[in-house]
């Protein structure tokens, strides 16, 4: 993907830097197919400005005990362009923020019909951001009175508490299968344990997403089961601090893939899917590839 990034101006407002870090982290805390594999290039340099990958899944234990459990593990790298200025002279500071976060969810299925489920979920997140100032001390010395403690080998921990409400529709027939999920998520992130004095911040990860999938047999067979083709469409709208922090407020994903069914054999994995997705939004577009398994 490609997007135009505006330089961030470094000053003495440390809290605004912390808020920006957590706003970027908000993309990794919400389970979302549109950002499960996302790379955005700096429109000026062509270098990766944001890169993210997310691994996750969820399941309901059984119809008789409909406890829902989900979890995600995500890594992201954000390379913003900072401009440090003392009022007369400006210098560009290359910076990298590396984020590792996990989100867990516990919910309960309330059946509204044979194929429709209302699922409230409690979510908790934990993450860590490590910053690396990739500039020599000589460059920094040219600019006076700047608070660069966090940018230079700083670290920031964050936790998040919130919840989601999901409407899940599953329509399964022998000749085709339809899955549709509508999900609203709101997780409040707050920092703790920063290595830089006063480096505290907060952000809200708010998102509304619609995901749908169609599966049907191709006519081919493998592993003694039909090979299915998969069509997928998803849309995510970002609110709160997630909106606009990377230059867009929404993303759309269109995907196509193949699915192998291994349920005939005594293995843990019952289905394996390979997906190719075209993702686009305001001033961004690109292609991602995904790999998924059902148990």
N, C-alpha and C positions, 0 to 999 in steps of 0.2 A: 504494500500500500504506500501511497505517497500523500503527504500533507505538508502545508506550509506552517512552520513553527516560528512564533514570535520570540525574540530573545527575552529572557527573564532578567530583570534588573536587580542586582544584589545590593542590599542596603543594610540598615540596622534593624529592620523589622523581622526578627527571628521567627516570631509566631507565624507570619505569613508563609515562610519557607516550610515550616512544619505542616501547616494546613495543605500546602501544595503537594507535599510528599504523600500525605494520607489520601488526598483526592485522587492521586494516581493509583494508590494501593486499592482504592475502592473497586477498580475494575477486576482485581484478582479475587475479591472476597465473595462475589455473587456468582453462583453457578449459571453459566450462560454459554450456549453453543456458538454465538457470534464472536465471542472473545476467547474461546478455548484455545485457539491458535491464531494470534494476531501479531502482525509486524507492520509498523508505520515508519516510513523513511522521512527524513528531514527534507523538505522541499527545496532547500537551498543547497545542501551538501550532498544529498542522496544517501548519507549514512543512516543507519537505523536510529530513529529517534525514540521508538518504543517497540519493545518486543515482549510477547507474553505467550506462555503455554500453560494449560490447565488440565489436570487429570482429576476426574471425579465420577461419581455415580450415586444412585439412590435406589431403594427397593422397599417394598412393603412385605412384612414377614408372612402374613397369610390373611385370607378373608376372615377367618375366625378370630384372629388377633391382629388387627390392621395397624400395627405400629410401623411408622415409616422412618427410615434412617437414611441419611445422605452425608456425603463428605467430599471435599475437594482439596487438592493440593496444587498450588500455583506458584510460578516463578515469573517475574517480569524484570526488564531492564529499561530504564528511561534515561535518555541522553539529552537533557535540555541544554540550550545555549544560554549561559549567564554572561551578562555584561556588567563588569565592575567599574564604577566610575567615582572619582573624587570631585566631580563638578567641572574639571578642566580636561581630564584625560580619561579615556575609556579603554578597557582591555576585555577581550573575550576569554572566558574561562570554560574550558571543556570539563564537564562534570558527568558522572555516572551514578545513578541510583539503582541498586539491586534490591529487589523485594522478594521475599519468600513468605508465603502465607498459607494458612489452612482454615477452612470453614467447615463446621459440623452442624448438622441439623437433625432435630427430632420432631416428628409430627404424628398425626393420627388421621386415618381415613374415615370420613363420614360419607356413606354411600347415599347419593341422591337418586340412584337408579341402578340398573344392572351394569351399565357401561360408564356412568358418570360419578366422579368422586370429588368431594370438597376436602382439601387437605391443608389445615393450618400447620405451620412449622416454626419451631423456635430455633434460631441460629446463633451460633457463637463463633467468633473468628479470633485468630492470633497470628501476628505477623511481625517481621523484622525487616527494616530498611538499613542498608549499609551504603554510605556514600564515599566516593573516591574522587578527590580533586586531582585530575590528571594535568596539572600544570606545575611548573617548577617554582620554587620559592622566589627566584629572581623576578618572575612575572608578577607574583602577588605583591612583592615589595614596591612595585611601581604605583600601587594604589593604596592610599592611606585610610585608616579608620573604618575598616570593613569587618563585619562579623562573619568570618569564614570557618568558625570552629566546626560546624556540622558538615560543611562541604568537604573539609579536609579530614578524611578517614573517620568521620562521625558515624554514629549508629542510632537508630530510633526503633523502639519496640512499640507495638500497638495492639490493642484488643478491641473487639467489636461485639456488640450485643444487639439483637434485633429479631426480626421474624419475617416470614413469608406466608402468603396465602395463595394456594394453587388450586385451579380447577382442571381436573384431569379426565379426558375422554378417551376411552379405549374401545374401538369397534373392530373386533376380530372375526373374520370369516375365512373359510378354506381357500378361497380364490384371491383374497386381499386382506390387508390389515391397515387400520387407520389409527394413529395416535395424535392427539392434540392436547397441548398444555398451555394454559394461561396463568402467568405467575406475576405477582407483585411482591417486591422485596424491599425492606428498609432495614439497614444495619448501620448503627452509629459507631464510628471508629474514634478511639481516643488513644493518644500516645502515653507511654510510660517508660521509665528507665533510659532516658536519652543520655548519651555520653557528653552532650554539650549543655552547659548551664542554660536554663530557660528555654530549651528547645522542646516546647510542648505545643500540641495542636490537636485538632479534631476535624472530622469530616463525616458526611452522611452519604452512604452508598444506597441510592434509591433507584429502582429500576422496575419497569413494566415490560414483560417479554411474552411473546406468543411464539410457540414452537409447534410444528406439525410434521408428520412423517407418513408416507404411503409405502407399503411393501406389498409386492406381488411376485408370483413365480415367473421366471424367465422362460421356462420350458426346458432348461438344462437341469441336470442332476449331478450332485457330487456328495460324497460321504453318505450315499443311500438316501439322500433327502433333496428336495427341490432347491435350486439356487434362486434366490430372490433378487430382484432389482429394488433399489431404495430411492425414493424421491423425498427431499426434505426442504422445508421453507421455515425461516425464523425471522423475527423482527424484535429488536430491543430498543426501548426508549429510555434515555437516562435523565434523571432529575437530580435535584440537590447539587452537591459538590461534584458529582460525576459528570454533570452536563457541561460540555464545552471545554473541559480541562485539556483534552487532546485535540480540540478543534471540531468535534462533531457532537450532536445530541442524540443521534440514533444510528443504528446499523441494521442492515438487512443481509440475510444469508440465504443463498439458494444452493442446494447440494444434490449430488447424484452419486450412487454407489452400488456395490454388490454385497450380498450377505450369504455366508455359508452356514448351514445348519448341521451341527454335530451332535444333536440330542439323541441320536440312535445309539451312540457309544457311551461307555461309562467314564465320561470325562466331566470336569467341573464346568468348563465353558460349553454352553449350549449353542450360542450363535456368535459369529465373528463378522464385523462389518468394516469395509474400507470405503471411505467417503472423500469426495473432492467437493469443495465449497467455493463459491464465488461470493465475496463479502464486499459490500459497498455502503457508503454513506456520504455525507456532505464533504466534498473535496478529498475523499479517500476511496480506494478500491483495491482489490487484490484477490488472490487465490490462496486457499489453505487446504491441507489434507489431514484427515482424521482417521483414527483407528479405534474401534469400540468393540466390547465384548459383553455378552449377556450370560448370566449364571443361573 
